[in-house]
Amino acid sequence: MKVLSFILLLCLGTFLFASIPAEAGHPSVPGQCPKPSGAGVCAFTCSGTYDPKCTSQGLLCCKNGCGGTSCAKPVIY
């Protein structure tokens, strides 16, 4: 019975670990968002710094001057 329980837990753990994306927690684009300057478009065209819509183009999802978000070229300090 203990062996069966161990095997079931092992299978469950393997399934849960396999469902986590490989890049989870790891930025795929180096750098940081630039500081907002001037007025920006008041729209939310992306969400979350590492939105795939942006990172697939080598960009980050950043806040703009209006408070919305858009894809922007990262700044490396």
N, C-alpha and C positions, 0 to 999 in steps of 0.2 A: 504494500500500500504506500509506504514512504517513497519507494522508487518511482511508482506511477505518479505521485504528487510532484516529485522532483522533475520528472520528464515533462509533465504538463507545464510547470512553472518555467522551465527552460525554453520550451516551445513558445510560450506566451512572451517571454522576455525577448527572444529572438525576433518574433513578429513585430513587437513594438519598436525595437531598435532599428529594424529594417525599414520601418515606415517613416523614420526621421530623415529629412533630406540631408544629403551629404554636406551642403553648404550652410546648414542651420547654425546661426551664431557667428558665421565667418563672412565678413564683407567681401563681395566679389569685385568691388571697385575700390581702389585705394584713394585716400584723400578724405576731405571733409567738405561739407556744403559751404559755398561762399557766403559771406555776410550779405544780407539783403541791402540793396541800394536803390533809391528812387522808388517810384510807384511800380507795382507789379500787377499782373492780371489777377483779378479777384476770383479765381477759379481753382478748384482742386483737381488737377489733372493726373495726380498720382497720390499714393498713400504709403507712408513708411519710407525711411531713408533708402532702403534697398529694394524698392519696388521693381519687379522684373521688367516692367515697361521701360524703365530708365536704365537699369544695369545692363540690359541686353545691348544697349547703345553706348556703354561705357560712361554713363551719367549717373547722378544720384537724384533722388526725389528730395527737393529742398523747399523751405519756406521762401516766398518771394516778398517784395515790398508791401503788398496789400494784405498779406496774411494767408493767402492761398498757397498752394504747392504746385511745383512744376519741375520737370527734369532739368538739371543744371550740370555744367561741367564742374567736376570736383577740383578743389584747391588743395595742393600738397604743400604743407607748411614746413 
